Amino acid sequence: MCLADELRAYQPVNAQEVTDRAYMLERLATDPLAFDRASPAHVTCSAWTVDAAGAQTLLCYHKIYDSWSWVGGHADGERDLLAVAQRELAEETGVANARLVTPSPTSPFASIEALAVAGHERRGQWVSAHAHLNVTYLLVADPSEPLRVNAQENSAVRWVPLDDVLRVSTEPWMCEHVYRKLIVRTRQLLG
C-alpha cells in the first residue's frame, strides 16, 4: 500500500490530524518531489519507541532542537517508511531490534502530523524553513539493549518514563500537540 492509501485509511484522533492529513494528501498528490528533502514540504517518519509495558520511551537529546525528542528522519526518496524509521532508530540510538505495534488493521501509524521546521544550520550549512509531512510508528524495544549516541545528530540517548516526557522536553509545541498525543496513544495500545 502506498503512503497516500495508508493516510486515507488512517483514523485521525483529533482536529490537528484531520487537517494535517488533508494537507499531506494534497502535497503527495501535487508534489512529485514530496519524498525528497529538496521539496519545501517533504515526507519524514518518526519512531516513538517504548518498552513492552509502555511505561517509558526512548529519547535523544537532539542537537538542532536543543531538547529531548523522539527519533526520526527524512524519507530521502525511500517509500518504505517503516524501514526508514527502524534505520533511524538504529542510527540514532543503537537499538536495532524494535518491533512494530500496529494500532489498527487499516493503518500502521500511531500518529500523523505536518510539522513546521524553522530555518537552522546543519553541519555548517543553512537549511531554510520547511515542513515535515510526518508519520509516526509505535515501536517496542528492550530497554536492556545497549544504547549509543550518534554524535552527528544527538548528544545523549536515554529511556524516559512516559510521565516525565512533557517535563524533560523543552519544545512546548511538540509536548502539547505531539508527545501528549503519543503518550495517550501508547497507554491505549499497551496499557
Secondary structure as UniProt FT lines:
FT   HELIX           3..9
FT   HELIX           15..30
FT   TURN            32..35
FT   TURN            37..38
FT   STRAND          41..50
FT   TURN            52..53
FT   STRAND          56..62
FT   TURN            63..66
FT   STRAND          67..69
FT   STRAND          71..74
FT   TURN            76..77
FT   HELIX           81..93
FT   STRAND          99..101
FT   STRAND          111..117
FT   STRAND          120..122
FT   TURN            123..124
FT   STRAND          125..127
FT   STRAND          130..140
FT   TURN            143..144
FT   TURN            151..153
FT   STRAND          154..161
FT   HELIX           162..164
FT   HELIX           165..168
FT   HELIX           172..174
FT   HELIX           175..179
FT   HELIX           180..190
//
